[in-house]
């Protein structure tokens, strides 16, 4: 039985494809704020998660429906950040909707997806430059 006046919540399932190895951690940042994508800095409503790189699937439960974008890094050495060399990522990365990558991260708009009352699944292809 639904409660009158209760806000609807839903589930997002995330599947990661093409992780290079099972070392380190996978760090995910889910946000609805365009100005805080992809880092989720200063975003109190962002949902950041870290899971072992052996885990290639996870769920976010209890999310309100709406527009979101997801950024993922494969932190192979476990230092808590995306390592770069001359601005080029040395570790894996991926984004919701798998947008085309040119120079720098994609825009929020290109990674944005709509989470409906029925939930959603995002299959993210990890990319490695080195």
Backbone as ProteinMPNN parsed JSONL, in Angstrom:
{"seq_chain_A": "XXXXXXXXXXXXXXXXXXXXXXXXXXXXXXXXXXXXXXXXXXXXXXXXXXXXXXXXXXXXXXXXXXXXXXXXXXXXXXXXXXXXXXXXXXXXXXXXXXXXXXXXXXXXXXXXXXXXXXXXXXXXXXXXXX", "coords_chain_A": {"N_chain_A": [[0.835, -1.168, 0.0], [0.643, 2.164, -0.915], [1.86, 5.134, 0.601], [0.09, 8.071, 1.239], [1.155, 11.091, -0.09], [3.797, 10.362, 0.08], [7.07, 10.504, -1.239], [8.038, 9.266, -4.411], [10.394, 6.64, -4.929], [13.179, 5.033, -6.528], [15.244, 2.587, -8.28], [18.6, 2.41, -9.412], [20.575, 0.502, -11.479], [23.924, -0.332, -12.028], [26.196, -1.458, -14.36], [29.46, -2.417, -15.084], [31.545, -2.528, -17.841], [34.411, -3.986, -19.366], [36.5, -3.621, -17.468], [39.906, -3.341, -16.813], [41.428, -4.871, -15.055], [41.307, -6.526, -11.817], [42.364, -5.038, -9.791], [42.658, -2.68, -7.106], [40.247, -0.05, -6.605], [36.903, 0.823, -7.617], [35.543, 3.869, -8.248], [32.661, 5.747, -7.943], [30.523, 8.405, -8.918], [27.515, 9.845, -8.552], [25.351, 12.282, -9.664], [22.938, 14.95, -9.725], [23.401, 17.487, -10.344], [24.509, 19.717, -12.643], [26.679, 21.518, -12.487], [28.393, 20.276, -10.772], [29.443, 18.062, -11.932], [32.092, 16.216, -13.374], [32.959, 15.607, -10.799], [31.586, 15.805, -8.337], [32.138, 17.572, -6.297], [31.464, 19.691, -3.591], [28.752, 19.022, -3.541], [26.147, 18.247, -1.865], [24.075, 16.494, -2.269], [24.975, 14.566, -3.95], [25.841, 11.157, -4.69], [28.372, 9.298, -3.722], [30.36, 6.459, -4.245], [32.536, 3.764, -3.381], [33.852, 0.786, -4.488], [35.281, -2.533, -4.428], [37.386, -3.413, -7.199], [36.793, -5.882, -8.111], [34.124, -6.086, -8.166], [31.705, -5.688, -10.456], [29.156, -4.802, -10.782], [26.513, -2.913, -9.375], [23.953, -1.47, -7.244], [21.961, 1.436, -6.805], [19.759, 2.254, -4.454], [16.583, 3.67, -3.516], [16.506, 6.184, -4.759], [15.277, 9.378, -5.816], [13.152, 9.82, -8.656], [14.383, 11.342, -11.691], [16.757, 13.511, -13.43], [20.068, 12.479, -13.948], [23.685, 12.118, -13.85], [26.501, 10.0, -14.22], [29.765, 9.395, -13.147], [32.709, 7.455, -13.417], [35.671, 6.038, -12.084], [38.485, 3.878, -12.412], [40.361, 3.23, -9.963], [43.174, 2.035, -9.839], [45.514, 1.886, -8.254], [44.59, 2.557, -5.787], [44.746, 5.122, -4.579], [42.808, 7.017, -4.239], [42.173, 8.843, -6.256], [41.98, 9.928, -9.737], [44.645, 9.137, -11.589], [46.857, 11.004, -13.652], [48.856, 11.76, -16.579], [50.438, 14.385, -17.87], [47.919, 15.508, -18.163], [46.455, 13.454, -19.288], [44.442, 10.682, -18.62], [45.733, 8.032, -16.666], [44.551, 5.916, -15.579], [41.547, 3.915, -15.66], [38.355, 5.123, -16.873], [34.883, 6.113, -17.046], [31.54, 6.961, -18.169], [28.049, 7.627, -17.632], [25.734, 6.708, -20.179], [27.808, 6.466, -21.994], [29.248, 8.561, -23.516], [30.856, 10.173, -26.346], [34.321, 10.788, -26.159], [36.461, 13.5, -26.169], [38.575, 15.932, -25.657], [39.166, 16.153, -22.342], [36.598, 15.656, -19.786], [33.223, 14.54, -20.607], [30.313, 16.645, -21.204], [27.801, 17.4, -18.74], [25.278, 17.236, -19.863], [25.65, 15.431, -22.014], [26.112, 13.065, -20.683], [23.9, 12.725, -19.173], [21.043, 11.016, -17.955], [17.642, 9.891, -17.645], [16.087, 8.914, -14.776], [13.465, 6.919, -14.211], [10.245, 6.243, -12.602], [10.195, 3.527, -12.751], [12.768, 2.717, -12.543], [16.189, 2.208, -13.715], [18.863, 1.061, -15.846], [22.28, 1.392, -16.221], [24.825, 0.707, -18.4], [28.129, 0.846, -18.336], [30.93, 1.467, -20.242], [34.214, 0.979, -19.592], [37.131, 2.937, -20.126], [40.497, 3.15, -21.24], [43.446, 4.964, -21.566], [46.154, 4.47, -21.585]], "CA_chain_A": [[0.0, 0.0, 0.0], [1.424, 3.398, -1.006], [1.524, 6.164, 1.559], [-0.333, 9.314, 0.613], [2.136, 12.154, 0.093], [5.171, 9.85, 0.096], [7.809, 10.741, -2.473], [8.427, 8.006, -5.044], [11.82, 6.329, -5.035], [13.425, 4.002, -7.522], [16.565, 1.948, -8.225], [19.504, 2.473, -10.559], [21.56, -0.578, -11.529], [25.094, 0.046, -12.819], [27.061, -2.557, -14.778], [30.71, -1.919, -15.656], [32.14, -3.395, -18.853], [35.796, -3.803, -19.806], [37.507, -3.285, -16.454], [41.18, -3.912, -17.257], [41.857, -5.872, -14.085], [40.552, -6.492, -10.56], [43.157, -4.338, -8.776], [42.216, -1.382, -6.614], [38.857, 0.295, -6.336], [36.117, 1.551, -8.601], [34.925, 5.01, -7.564], [31.524, 6.227, -8.719], [29.932, 9.65, -8.469], [26.2, 10.057, -9.152], [24.887, 13.618, -9.33], [21.881, 15.576, -10.52], [23.805, 18.885, -10.483], [25.416, 19.882, -13.787], [27.898, 22.249, -12.125], [29.247, 19.422, -9.934], [29.82, 16.879, -12.698], [32.001, 14.834, -12.928], [33.674, 15.38, -9.535], [30.683, 15.818, -7.176], [32.677, 18.449, -5.267], [30.48, 20.637, -3.056], [27.414, 18.564, -3.906], [25.645, 17.498, -0.715], [23.102, 15.489, -2.686], [25.639, 13.549, -4.777], [26.045, 9.863, -4.05], [29.686, 8.754, -4.091], [30.583, 5.1, -3.757], [33.774, 3.067, -3.727], [33.699, -0.661, -4.367], [36.445, -3.24, -4.968], [37.348, -3.575, -8.655], [36.272, -7.217, -8.395], [32.669, -5.933, -8.247], [31.41, -4.959, -11.687], [27.749, -4.437, -10.81], [25.991, -2.442, -8.101], [22.67, -0.784, -7.324], [21.63, 2.586, -5.965], [18.358, 2.126, -4.085], [15.973, 4.794, -2.828], [16.738, 7.457, -5.455], [14.09, 10.0, -6.412], [13.22, 9.911, -10.118], [14.887, 12.608, -12.204], [17.913, 13.489, -14.315], [21.341, 12.232, -13.279], [24.848, 11.696, -14.637], [27.375, 9.145, -13.421], [31.177, 9.331, -13.538], [33.358, 6.3, -12.804], [37.104, 5.851, -12.32], [39.098, 2.648, -11.916], [41.503, 3.656, -9.157], [43.928, 0.781, -9.747], [46.5, 1.903, -7.166], [43.898, 2.822, -4.533], [45.155, 6.376, -3.936], [41.644, 7.87, -4.077], [42.004, 9.832, -7.323], [42.31, 9.507, -11.097], [46.018, 9.539, -11.911], [47.043, 11.479, -15.019], [50.189, 12.13, -17.044], [50.256, 15.5, -18.8], [46.491, 15.705, -18.349], [45.836, 12.273, -19.889], [44.218, 9.674, -17.572], [46.531, 6.801, -16.656], [43.671, 4.876, -15.048], [40.308, 3.817, -16.411], [37.252, 6.034, -16.575], [33.673, 5.901, -17.824], [30.438, 7.864, -17.867], [26.726, 7.162, -18.035], [25.396, 6.855, -21.596], [29.007, 6.236, -22.801], [29.398, 9.612, -24.541], [32.125, 10.301, -27.059], [35.312, 11.526, -25.38], [37.435, 14.238, -26.967], [39.543, 16.445, -24.697], [38.503, 16.377, -21.071], [35.386, 14.871, -19.554], [32.045, 14.981, -21.366], [29.411, 17.552, -20.508], [26.713, 16.783, -17.973], [24.192, 16.971, -20.804], [25.906, 14.234, -22.819], [26.107, 11.893, -19.803], [22.645, 12.743, -18.413], [19.98, 10.066, -18.249], [16.47, 10.111, -16.812], [15.705, 7.789, -13.926], [12.001, 6.939, -14.103], [9.675, 5.517, -11.455], [10.44, 2.096, -12.953], [14.195, 2.453, -12.394], [16.988, 2.253, -14.935], [20.143, 0.363, -15.827], [23.334, 2.026, -17.01], [25.969, -0.166, -18.695], [29.21, 1.789, -18.593], [32.138, 0.88, -20.828], [35.42, 1.606, -19.068], [38.118, 3.301, -21.165], [41.88, 3.302, -20.775], [44.267, 5.656, -22.567], [47.496, 3.854, -21.548]], "C_chain_A": [[0.882, 1.234, 0.0], [0.941, 4.391, 0.041], [1.157, 7.436, 0.817], [0.701, 10.388, 0.94], [3.579, 11.674, 0.135], [5.821, 10.101, -1.259], [8.206, 9.406, -3.088], [9.95, 7.859, -5.069], [11.976, 5.157, -5.983], [14.86, 3.506, -7.404], [17.311, 2.135, -9.535], [20.483, 1.319, -10.434], [22.678, -0.151, -12.463], [25.914, -1.21, -13.096], [28.273, -1.964, -15.472], [31.28, -2.951, -16.616], [33.594, -3.006, -19.076], [36.722, -3.238, -18.724], [38.786, -4.031, -16.821], [41.664, -5.026, -16.337], [41.039, -5.703, -12.81], [41.331, -5.806, -9.441], [42.479, -3.051, -8.351], [40.727, -1.272, -6.406], [38.207, 0.922, -7.565], [35.385, 2.634, -7.824], [33.868, 5.608, -8.479], [30.965, 7.495, -8.087], [28.64, 9.875, -9.244], [25.687, 11.415, -8.709], [23.757, 14.063, -10.246], [22.231, 17.033, -10.811], [24.855, 19.03, -11.578], [26.726, 20.553, -13.393], [28.822, 21.443, -11.222], [29.655, 18.134, -10.641], [31.161, 17.121, -13.376], [32.556, 14.584, -11.524], [32.81, 15.281, -8.294], [31.218, 16.663, -6.018], [31.59, 19.448, -4.866], [29.047, 20.28, -3.446], [26.905, 17.666, -2.783], [24.689, 16.382, -1.098], [23.71, 14.42, -3.592], [25.797, 12.265, -3.972], [27.361, 9.303, -4.574], [29.828, 7.371, -3.464], [31.956, 4.625, -4.193], [33.538, 1.589, -3.477], [34.972, -1.323, -4.886], [36.281, -3.457, -6.472], [36.912, -4.987, -9.065], [34.758, -7.188, -8.573], [32.323, -5.089, -9.472], [29.936, -4.581, -11.83], [27.332, -3.962, -9.422], [24.687, -1.71, -8.33], [22.646, 0.398, -6.371], [20.136, 2.478, -5.691], [17.872, 3.413, -3.424], [16.216, 6.149, -3.456], [15.422, 8.06, -5.917], [14.235, 10.011, -7.931], [13.726, 11.289, -10.538], [16.079, 12.418, -13.106], [19.204, 13.389, -13.529], [22.442, 12.018, -14.308], [25.785, 10.966, -13.686], [28.779, 9.166, -14.008], [31.831, 8.2, -12.748], [34.85, 6.356, -13.087], [37.518, 4.497, -11.76], [40.41, 3.053, -11.257], [42.363, 2.419, -8.865], [44.917, 0.752, -8.586], [45.888, 2.301, -5.83], [44.281, 4.116, -3.83], [44.021, 7.391, -3.845], [41.43, 8.907, -5.156], [42.334, 9.21, -8.681], [43.699, 10.028, -11.415], [46.102, 9.929, -13.384], [48.525, 11.707, -15.3], [49.984, 13.169, -18.13], [48.769, 15.692, -19.158], [45.744, 14.52, -18.942], [45.661, 11.216, -18.8], [45.09, 8.441, -17.755], [45.727, 5.624, -16.109], [42.354, 4.936, -15.824], [39.242, 4.799, -15.953], [36.053, 5.671, -17.449], [32.574, 6.825, -17.345], [29.123, 7.236, -18.295], [26.486, 7.547, -19.489], [26.601, 6.715, -22.527], [29.199, 7.282, -23.89], [30.772, 9.572, -25.195], [33.063, 11.175, -26.225], [36.28, 12.202, -26.344], [38.548, 14.68, -26.018], [38.806, 16.775, -23.417], [37.241, 15.549, -20.936], [34.224, 15.382, -20.397], [31.223, 15.972, -20.549], [28.381, 16.746, -19.714], [25.589, 16.37, -18.926], [24.419, 15.686, -21.595], [25.918, 12.946, -21.983], [24.777, 11.743, -19.051], [21.677, 11.675, -18.91], [18.822, 10.354, -17.302], [16.117, 8.821, -16.086], [14.195, 7.885, -13.701], [11.553, 6.212, -12.84], [9.963, 4.022, -11.541], [11.907, 1.727, -12.776], [14.907, 2.503, -13.737], [18.232, 1.399, -14.73], [21.1, 1.134, -16.724], [24.477, 1.027, -17.16], [27.084, 0.759, -19.157], [30.446, 1.042, -19.082], [33.34, 1.663, -20.306], [36.402, 1.823, -20.203], [39.474, 3.521, -20.515], [42.698, 3.935, -21.891], [45.671, 5.053, -22.667], [47.375, 2.378, -21.325]], "O_chain_A": [[1.783, 1.345, 0.831], [-0.254, 4.472, 0.327], [1.841, 7.831, -0.127], [1.075, 10.571, 2.098], [4.496, 12.491, 0.218], [5.188, 9.929, -2.301], [8.66, 8.509, -2.378], [10.683, 8.837, -5.212], [11.04, 4.391, -6.213], [15.606, 3.951, -6.531], [16.737, 2.033, -10.618], [21.146, 1.168, -9.408], [22.42, 0.337, -13.564], [26.282, -1.937, -12.172], [28.137, -1.11, -16.347], [31.476, -4.109, -16.249], [33.956, -1.833, -18.983], [37.628, -2.463, -19.029], [38.746, -5.227, -17.109], [42.243, -6.01, -16.796], [40.174, -4.831, -12.736], [40.998, -5.971, -8.267], [41.8, -2.406, -9.151], [40.04, -2.24, -6.083], [38.882, 1.476, -8.432], [34.687, 2.344, -6.853], [34.139, 5.933, -9.635], [30.942, 7.632, -6.864], [28.669, 10.073, -10.458], [25.595, 11.681, -7.51], [23.638, 13.611, -11.385], [21.453, 17.741, -11.45], [25.967, 18.518, -11.447], [27.78, 20.192, -13.916], [29.933, 21.887, -10.933], [30.162, 17.212, -10.002], [31.341, 18.205, -13.931], [32.614, 13.43, -11.099], [33.25, 14.727, -7.287], [30.792, 16.484, -4.877], [30.883, 19.981, -5.721], [28.224, 21.171, -3.657], [27.197, 16.47, -2.754], [24.51, 15.428, -0.341], [23.027, 13.465, -3.961], [25.876, 12.286, -2.744], [27.453, 8.886, -5.729], [29.462, 7.151, -2.309], [32.47, 5.029, -5.236], [33.086, 1.187, -2.405], [35.676, -0.734, -5.706], [35.168, -3.662, -6.958], [36.687, -5.245, -10.247], [34.171, -8.148, -9.071], [32.625, -3.897, -9.508], [29.518, -4.094, -12.88], [27.745, -4.535, -8.413], [24.347, -1.367, -9.462], [23.228, 0.364, -5.287], [19.33, 2.601, -6.614], [18.663, 4.155, -2.84], [16.143, 7.168, -2.769], [14.537, 7.332, -6.365], [15.342, 10.194, -8.44], [13.525, 12.277, -9.832], [16.386, 11.296, -13.51], [19.412, 14.121, -12.562], [22.173, 11.769, -15.484], [25.85, 11.277, -12.497], [28.963, 8.979, -15.211], [31.547, 8.009, -11.566], [35.258, 6.682, -14.201], [36.972, 4.031, -10.761], [41.436, 3.199, -11.921], [42.285, 1.837, -7.783], [45.136, -0.305, -7.994], [46.603, 2.377, -4.831], [44.157, 4.209, -2.609], [44.249, 8.522, -3.415], [40.579, 9.782, -4.995], [42.89, 8.115, -8.761], [43.903, 11.239, -11.5], [45.509, 9.284, -14.249], [49.336, 11.831, -14.382], [49.424, 12.873, -19.185], [48.422, 15.995, -20.299], [44.523, 14.572, -19.086], [46.628, 10.88, -18.118], [45.178, 7.879, -18.846], [46.17, 4.477, -16.169], [42.091, 5.893, -16.552], [39.229, 5.244, -14.805], [36.201, 4.999, -18.47], [32.656, 7.4, -16.259], [29.086, 6.412, -19.209], [26.97, 8.574, -19.965], [26.441, 6.833, -23.742], [29.304, 6.934, -25.067], [31.721, 9.005, -24.652], [32.641, 12.181, -25.656], [36.846, 11.557, -27.226], [39.378, 13.862, -25.621], [37.901, 17.609, -23.425], [36.857, 14.828, -21.857], [34.238, 16.527, -20.85], [31.424, 16.113, -19.343], [28.134, 15.572, -19.99], [25.024, 15.284, -18.8], [23.475, 14.929, -21.822], [25.75, 11.856, -22.529], [24.56, 10.741, -18.369], [21.516, 11.463, -20.112], [19.01, 10.995, -16.268], [15.882, 7.782, -16.702], [13.713, 8.828, -13.072], [12.364, 5.643, -12.109], [9.974, 3.33, -10.523], [12.259, 0.55, -12.849], [14.3, 2.804, -14.765], [18.602, 1.061, -13.606], [20.76, 1.483, -17.855], [25.031, 0.556, -16.167], [27.002, 1.374, -20.22], [30.937, 0.119, -18.432], [33.464, 2.863, -20.55], [36.501, 1.012, -21.124], [39.576, 4.014, -19.391], [42.644, 3.485, -23.036], [46.303, 5.122, -23.721], [48.385, 1.678, -21.262]]}, "name": "protein", "num_of_chains": 1, "seq": "XXXXXXXXXXXXXXXXXXXXXXXXXXXXXXXXXXXXXXXXXXXXXXXXXXXXXXXXXXXXXXXXXXXXXXXXXXXXXXXXXXXXXXXXXXXXXXXXXXXXXXXXXXXXXXXXXXXXXXXXXXXXXXXXXX"}
